């Protein structure tokens, strides 16, 4: 069996889709499957195409089916598919879903977001991580908050520093923003905050190892996304033992669990950050709860799920 795992972005780019592509290729190769990664359909022979992103990967699906009519297609949906593009009525995305032999989502709640006619061929595969080998070593002073992820509007990357700016009394807090600005406006805003507030530091886009090392030094990491399928940065923080404060959206709840206390509702970040700064929150308990959840996201579980899915399609 030959499998092509296609990302809508070049594999050399520091994007979550490309990281996921490389992880799945490694998992399949470890399981004895001949798998390769590509940017779109590379045209080389394959029995099965696994493509990330229904909308951005749609043309890859159609091209593969045209050239390999007997081939099977698996679409791994992203957060922007599930919570933005498909609900907004993307026709090309809908067409790709109907063309697929299987659809993969990161958590059970996501299935309810899909058209009823494709739910029967949809399966849940929870993402794992490549080995990290880094543990939390937070600085005691200052209290460092990391915000990890490329700078784009859907992630609300500046919500943390905007909240901090309203509280000059939190003088012992710093924000480390880690991620590449994906447009000129984001770049301009990051530079503005660097000049505006001495507590803010924009680190730019970094290789994974350096990003992990910085996050490990933070006392808290924040994910403030409006929508998210399941952020690698959150799972990385959970693995390292860095407590997570997250917006209460399905993607974050799917990782951290329904009963996790470290969520904020819309407009509620300042209140919970104030409690954290005043040491009225047990962040060690947040880390313990995250560690308990990690069993759901083991490499073994993800590998077993992918190999079972491919066996069904043979």
VMD Tcl script that draws the C-alpha trace (Angstrom):
set ca {
  {0.00 0.00 0.00}
  {1.32 3.42 -0.98}
  {-0.04 6.49 0.79}
  {0.40 10.15 -0.08}
  {-0.23 12.60 2.79}
  {-0.87 16.03 1.29}
  {-0.62 19.41 2.98}
  {-2.11 22.55 1.41}
  {1.15 24.30 2.33}
  {4.79 23.55 1.43}
  {6.23 21.13 3.98}
  {9.10 23.52 4.62}
  {6.74 26.13 6.12}
  {6.30 26.33 9.89}
  {2.55 25.74 9.73}
  {0.42 23.33 11.75}
  {-0.82 21.53 8.63}
  {2.74 20.77 7.53}
  {3.72 19.59 11.02}
  {0.69 17.30 11.05}
  {1.53 15.95 7.60}
  {5.03 15.01 8.65}
  {3.76 13.38 11.86}
  {1.24 11.20 10.01}
  {3.87 10.15 7.47}
  {6.18 9.11 10.30}
  {3.40 7.19 12.07}
  {2.48 5.28 8.91}
  {6.09 4.49 8.06}
  {6.63 3.20 11.59}
  {3.57 0.99 11.07}
  {5.00 -0.57 7.92}
  {3.07 1.56 5.42}
  {4.93 3.18 2.52}
  {3.93 6.80 3.05}
  {5.27 10.13 1.83}
  {4.40 13.77 2.40}
  {3.71 16.27 -0.34}
  {2.46 19.76 -1.07}
  {-0.82 18.86 -2.78}
  {-0.96 15.85 -5.08}
  {2.57 15.17 -6.30}
  {1.35 12.93 -9.13}
  {3.35 9.93 -7.96}
  {1.56 6.55 -7.62}
  {-0.54 6.13 -4.47}
  {-3.33 3.82 -3.41}
  {-4.63 6.21 -0.77}
  {-4.54 9.99 -0.52}
  {-4.79 11.59 2.93}
  {-5.28 15.30 2.48}
  {-5.46 17.98 5.13}
  {-8.18 20.61 4.80}
  {-11.36 19.93 2.83}
  {-11.47 23.38 1.26}
  {-7.81 24.12 0.58}
  {-7.22 20.46 -0.27}
  {-10.27 20.07 -2.53}
  {-8.38 20.43 -5.81}
  {-5.89 17.85 -4.56}
  {-8.79 15.45 -3.99}
  {-10.31 16.05 -7.43}
  {-6.95 15.75 -9.17}
  {-6.15 12.49 -7.39}
  {-9.54 10.96 -8.18}
  {-9.24 11.97 -11.83}
  {-5.79 10.40 -12.19}
  {-6.42 7.43 -9.86}
  {-10.14 6.56 -10.08}
  {-9.68 3.38 -8.05}
  {-7.74 5.20 -5.32}
  {-9.20 6.00 -1.90}
  {-9.37 9.47 -0.35}
  {-9.26 10.44 3.32}
  {-9.84 14.08 4.28}
  {-8.48 15.22 7.63}
  {-10.55 18.25 8.58}
  {-8.98 21.31 10.17}
  {-10.55 23.77 12.57}
  {-11.15 26.31 9.82}
  {-13.02 23.64 7.85}
  {-15.21 22.56 10.73}
  {-15.98 25.90 12.34}
  {-15.68 28.41 9.51}
  {-15.47 27.35 5.88}
  {-17.99 24.50 5.79}
  {-20.63 26.22 7.99}
  {-20.25 29.30 5.80}
  {-21.36 27.22 2.82}
  {-18.16 26.43 0.93}
  {-19.38 24.48 -2.09}
  {-15.96 23.18 -3.03}
  {-15.50 21.93 0.51}
  {-18.87 20.16 0.43}
  {-18.00 18.57 -2.91}
  {-14.71 17.30 -1.49}
  {-16.47 15.75 1.50}
  {-18.83 13.83 -0.77}
  {-15.88 12.65 -2.88}
  {-14.00 11.33 0.16}
  {-14.13 7.70 1.23}
  {-13.46 8.64 4.86}
  {-13.41 11.90 6.83}
  {-11.30 12.36 9.96}
  {-12.07 14.85 12.74}
  {-10.13 15.52 15.96}
  {-13.00 15.05 18.44}
  {-16.53 13.69 18.70}
  {-18.23 17.09 18.93}
  {-16.94 18.00 15.47}
  {-19.03 15.27 13.82}
  {-22.22 17.17 14.68}
  {-20.93 20.13 12.68}
  {-20.85 18.14 9.43}
  {-23.67 17.56 6.93}
  {-25.73 14.59 8.08}
  {-25.13 12.67 4.86}
  {-21.35 12.42 5.45}
  {-21.34 11.67 9.17}
  {-21.53 7.92 8.58}
  {-18.08 7.89 6.96}
  {-16.52 10.17 9.58}
  {-14.17 8.88 12.27}
  {-12.40 10.50 15.22}
  {-8.61 10.33 15.42}
  {-7.04 12.34 18.20}
  {-3.69 13.90 17.36}
  {-0.53 13.01 19.22}
  {2.82 14.79 19.27}
  {6.29 13.95 18.16}
  {8.49 13.40 21.25}
  {9.24 16.72 22.92}
  {11.89 15.99 25.54}
  {11.26 19.36 27.21}
  {9.69 19.92 30.61}
  {8.33 23.08 32.17}
  {10.96 25.17 33.95}
  {9.02 28.39 34.62}
  {10.77 31.56 35.65}
  {9.75 32.67 39.13}
  {10.15 36.35 38.27}
  {8.80 37.81 36.12}
  {5.58 35.85 35.66}
  {5.81 34.96 31.97}
  {2.78 34.30 29.79}
  {3.50 32.65 26.44}
  {1.18 33.00 23.45}
  {2.18 30.48 20.78}
  {0.87 30.39 17.22}
  {1.17 32.26 13.96}
  {-0.34 35.73 14.09}
  {-3.68 35.72 12.29}
  {-7.07 37.17 13.24}
  {-8.81 33.88 14.03}
  {-6.34 33.29 16.86}
  {-6.82 36.76 18.39}
  {-3.07 36.88 19.04}
  {-3.06 40.26 20.77}
  {-5.93 39.64 23.20}
  {-3.48 38.85 26.01}
  {-1.41 42.02 25.70}
  {-4.57 44.08 25.13}
  {-5.89 42.71 28.43}
  {-2.59 43.35 30.17}
  {-2.50 46.93 28.89}
  {-5.69 47.63 30.83}
  {-3.90 46.64 34.05}
  {-0.65 48.57 34.47}
  {-0.58 47.36 38.09}
  {0.39 43.89 36.85}
  {3.96 45.08 36.57}
  {5.49 41.69 37.30}
  {3.93 40.04 34.22}
  {5.47 39.62 30.77}
  {3.94 38.35 27.52}
  {6.10 36.38 25.09}
  {4.41 36.20 21.69}
  {5.83 33.35 19.60}
  {4.74 33.08 15.98}
  {5.18 34.47 12.50}
  {3.07 37.45 11.40}
  {1.12 36.19 8.40}
  {0.29 39.62 7.00}
  {1.56 43.19 7.16}
  {-1.18 44.32 9.56}
  {-0.27 41.64 12.09}
  {3.40 42.58 11.80}
  {2.58 46.24 12.33}
  {0.43 45.48 15.39}
  {3.12 43.31 16.99}
  {5.66 46.09 16.52}
  {3.22 48.61 17.97}
  {2.86 46.59 21.17}
  {6.63 46.16 21.41}
  {6.91 49.95 21.56}
  {3.75 50.53 23.58}
  {4.25 48.16 26.51}
  {7.62 47.08 27.87}
  {6.00 43.89 29.21}
  {5.43 42.61 25.67}
  {8.02 40.70 23.63}
  {7.40 39.43 20.10}
  {9.77 36.57 19.29}
  {8.63 36.04 15.69}
  {8.45 32.68 13.96}
  {10.84 30.17 15.51}
  {11.91 26.58 14.82}
  {9.91 24.13 16.90}
  {12.72 23.41 19.35}
  {13.25 27.07 20.21}
  {9.50 27.68 20.47}
  {9.15 24.76 22.89}
  {12.09 25.94 24.98}
  {10.56 29.40 25.39}
  {7.10 28.05 26.18}
  {8.66 25.74 28.80}
  {10.04 28.79 30.61}
  {6.62 30.42 30.87}
  {4.41 30.19 33.95}
  {1.27 30.06 31.82}
  {0.40 29.75 28.15}
  {-2.75 31.24 26.62}
  {-4.77 30.11 23.63}
  {-7.37 32.76 22.79}
  {-8.58 31.44 19.43}
  {-12.07 32.09 18.14}
  {-12.01 28.66 16.48}
  {-9.57 25.81 16.65}
  {-9.61 22.16 15.68}
  {-7.10 21.26 18.37}
  {-3.98 23.39 18.62}
  {-0.58 21.70 18.63}
  {0.62 24.49 20.92}
  {-1.95 23.55 23.58}
  {-1.05 19.86 23.39}
  {2.64 20.73 23.58}
  {2.06 22.83 26.69}
  {0.05 20.01 28.29}
  {2.88 17.58 27.55}
  {5.54 19.88 29.03}
  {3.47 20.62 32.13}
  {2.85 24.28 31.34}
  {-0.62 25.33 32.60}
  {-3.01 26.50 29.88}
  {-5.59 29.28 29.93}
  {-7.87 28.85 26.93}
  {-10.96 30.27 25.29}
  {-13.92 27.95 25.79}
  {-14.29 26.65 22.24}
  {-14.81 23.08 21.07}
  {-11.23 22.60 19.90}
  {-9.78 23.59 23.27}
  {-12.37 21.66 25.26}
  {-11.65 18.60 23.12}
  {-8.05 18.72 24.32}
  {-8.41 19.89 27.92}
  {-11.74 18.29 28.85}
  {-15.18 19.53 29.90}
  {-14.26 19.92 33.57}
  {-10.96 21.74 33.12}
  {-11.09 25.01 35.15}
  {-8.76 27.08 32.98}
  {-11.22 28.48 30.44}
  {-12.37 32.02 29.92}
  {-15.63 33.10 28.31}
  {-15.89 35.99 25.86}
  {-14.76 39.14 27.67}
  {-13.63 37.18 30.72}
  {-9.87 36.96 30.34}
  {-9.09 39.89 32.66}
  {-11.03 38.42 35.58}
  {-9.28 35.06 35.54}
  {-5.87 36.61 34.81}
  {-6.36 38.85 37.83}
  {-7.03 35.80 39.99}
  {-3.89 34.14 38.62}
  {-1.73 37.21 39.24}
  {-3.09 37.45 42.79}
  {-2.22 33.76 43.28}
  {-5.83 32.77 43.92}
  {-5.58 29.99 41.32}
  {-3.73 26.69 41.74}
  {-1.87 26.45 38.44}
  {-0.20 23.21 39.55}
  {-3.66 21.65 39.66}
  {-4.27 22.78 36.08}
  {-1.05 21.04 35.03}
  {-2.04 17.84 36.86}
  {-5.42 17.79 35.14}
  {-3.75 18.31 31.76}
  {-1.36 15.43 32.43}
  {-4.31 13.13 33.15}
  {-5.75 13.95 29.71}
  {-2.59 13.06 27.83}
  {-3.42 9.35 27.74}
  {-6.08 10.20 25.14}
  {-3.45 11.65 22.82}
  {-0.75 8.98 22.88}
  {1.27 8.12 19.80}
  {0.17 4.50 20.17}
  {-3.52 5.42 20.05}
  {-3.14 7.67 17.03}
  {-1.04 5.06 15.20}
  {-3.56 2.31 15.91}
  {-6.42 4.49 14.66}
  {-4.70 5.41 11.39}
  {-3.60 1.84 10.64}
  {-7.10 0.50 11.33}
  {-8.59 3.13 9.01}
  {-6.21 2.30 6.18}
  {-6.86 -1.42 6.63}
  {-10.59 -0.78 6.18}
  {-9.91 1.02 2.91}
  {-7.66 -1.63 1.36}
}
mol new
graphics top color blue
foreach p $ca { graphics top sphere $p radius 0.5 }
foreach p [lrange $ca 0 end-1] q [lrange $ca 1 end] { graphics top cylinder $p $q radius 0.2 }
display resetview
